[in-house]
Amino acid sequence: MGELLDVVKVNAKPGYLLELEFENGERRLFDMSPIIDKKPFGRLKENNTFFAARIDYGTVVWPENIDIDPETLYDRSIPLDAPR
């Protein structure tokens, strides 16, 4: 990816999926299941914390200072549809 794109919307879905929208309007799906058992993400499985995902400073964050950078979210996600 050439430019850094901020995440502007996130929707946490069952199966540890994140439906994302980036600032360019592109919607993508990120599957966290391959990394959900790794530190620090394992804590997201407790008390449905995964569903508390929100946007802060252009990336996805959760309680307890857990976050994931927008480059990873973009590079490891699949497009949902064409940009708006």
FENTA-V620250 format. One record per helix or strand of 2 or more residues. SS is the DSSP state (A for helix, B for strand). FROM is the first residue (numbers start at 1). TO is the last residue. If there is no record, write none. Layout:
ss = [SS & SS]
from = [FROM & FROM]
to = [TO & TO]
This chain:
ss = [B & B & B & A & B & B & B & A & B]
from = [7 & 17 & 27 & 41 & 54 & 59 & 66 & 70 & 77]
to = [13 & 22 & 31 & 52 & 56 & 62 & 68 & 75 & 79]
